[in-house]
């Protein structure tokens, strides 16, 4: 069954309900433009960190910082693709340049980042620590990227 794609308001209600039932929450975020195996492995590893996985997708306006012609797929399509992955419970689109506001609203138990980070280089580390959350570095080595995939297609 695909994950639910929720507005921020509905996501807050869903997470509150999960917490009332004793469930833990993991959080992952990204652009997820041209979904590839690295994305899948990252999200499946993130899902293993808690009972429910929330995935925040960069809105088109912020995904455009990835470079000219990006994103390839619009935010609604990217959200639908991520929602179809096993282990993902909820998907939301965020328009802010960072996930800090969303982290402060949701206060996930675990903030998951890919292996291109360390716990000390995660931009939101102080935000997560401020409410008592933890950071998990998950997924396989960063051997896959949309940028590299696009370069291969263009070649």
C-alpha positions in Angstrom: 0.0 0.0 0.0 1.5 3.4 -0.9 2.3 5.9 1.7 0.0 8.8 2.3 1.0 12.1 0.7 0.0 14.7 3.3 -0.2 18.4 3.8 1.8 19.7 6.7 -1.3 20.0 8.8 -2.5 16.4 8.1 1.1 15.1 8.7 1.2 16.7 12.1 -2.1 15.0 13.0 -0.9 11.6 11.6 2.4 11.8 13.6 0.6 12.8 16.8 -1.7 9.8 16.4 1.3 7.5 15.8 2.9 8.9 18.9 -0.2 8.3 21.0 0.0 4.7 19.9 3.6 4.5 21.1 5.2 4.5 17.6 8.6 6.1 16.9 9.2 8.4 14.0 12.1 8.6 11.6 12.5 11.5 9.1 14.4 11.7 5.8 14.4 14.4 3.2 15.7 15.2 -0.3 14.8 16.1 -3.8 14.4 12.6 -5.2 14.6 13.7 -8.8 15.0 10.7 -11.1 14.6 8.1 -8.4 17.6 5.7 -8.3 18.8 2.7 -6.3 20.8 5.0 -3.9 17.5 6.7 -3.0 15.8 3.4 -2.4 18.6 2.1 -0.2 18.7 5.3 1.8 14.9 5.3 2.4 14.7 1.6 3.3 17.6 2.0 5.8 15.8 5.1 7.2 12.6 3.2 7.6 14.5 0.6 9.7 15.3 3.3 12.2 11.8 3.7 13.6 8.2 2.5 13.4 7.1 5.1 10.8 9.1 7.0 8.2 8.2 10.5 7.1 9.9 11.7 3.9 10.0 15.4 3.1 10.4 16.2 -0.6 11.9 19.5 -1.7 9.3 21.6 -3.5 10.0 22.5 -7.1 11.1 26.0 -6.1 13.9 24.7 -3.8 14.8 21.7 -6.0 15.7 24.1 -8.8 18.9 24.9 -6.8 20.1 21.5 -8.0 21.0 23.1 -11.3 19.7 24.2 -14.7 16.6 22.3 -15.9 16.0 20.8 -12.4 14.0 19.3 -11.2 13.3 16.9 -14.1 10.1 15.7 -12.4 7.7 18.0 -10.6 7.1 17.8 -6.9 3.8 15.9 -7.2 5.4 13.1 -9.3 8.4 12.9 -7.1 6.1 12.6 -4.0 4.1 9.9 -5.7 7.2 7.9 -6.6 8.6 8.1 -3.1 5.2 7.2 -1.6 5.2 4.0 -3.5 8.4 2.7 -1.8 8.2 0.0 0.9 8.8 1.4 4.3 7.7 4.9 3.7 4.6 5.9 5.8 4.1 9.5 5.0 5.4 12.0 2.3 5.1 15.7 2.4 6.4 18.5 0.2 8.2 21.4 1.9 8.9 24.8 0.3 11.5 26.1 2.7 15.2 26.1 1.8 15.9 23.7 4.8 13.9 21.2 6.8 14.6 22.9 10.1 11.0 24.2 10.6 9.6 20.8 9.7 11.9 19.1 12.2 10.9 21.5 14.9 7.2 20.9 14.2 7.4 17.1 14.0 10.3 16.4 16.4 11.1 13.0 14.9 12.9 10.5 17.1 15.5 10.0 14.3 16.7 12.4 11.6 18.2 10.2 8.8 20.8 11.5 6.4 22.8 9.8 3.7 26.3 8.6 3.8 27.6 11.8 2.2 27.2 13.2 5.7 28.6 12.4 9.1 26.7 13.1 12.3 28.9 16.2 12.8 28.2 17.6 9.3 24.4 17.2 9.2 23.2 20.8 8.8 20.2 20.3 11.1 22.3 18.6 13.9 21.8 21.3 16.5 18.0 21.5 15.7 17.7 17.7 16.3 19.8 17.8 19.4 17.7 20.7 20.8 14.6 18.6 21.2 16.5 15.3 22.2 16.3 13.5 18.8 19.2 11.5 17.3 20.8 11.5 13.9 21.4 8.3 11.9 23.6 8.1 8.9 22.0 5.5 6.6 22.1 4.0 3.2 24.9 2.7 1.0 28.0 4.6 0.0 27.3 7.6 -2.1 28.1 5.8 -5.4 24.8 7.0 -7.0 23.6 10.4 -7.9 21.0 12.0 -10.1 23.7 14.4 -11.4 25.8 11.5 -12.6 22.8 9.7 -14.0 21.9 12.8 -16.0 25.4 13.2 -17.3 25.4 9.5 -18.5 22.1 10.1 -20.3 23.4 13.2 -22.0 26.5 11.4 -23.1 
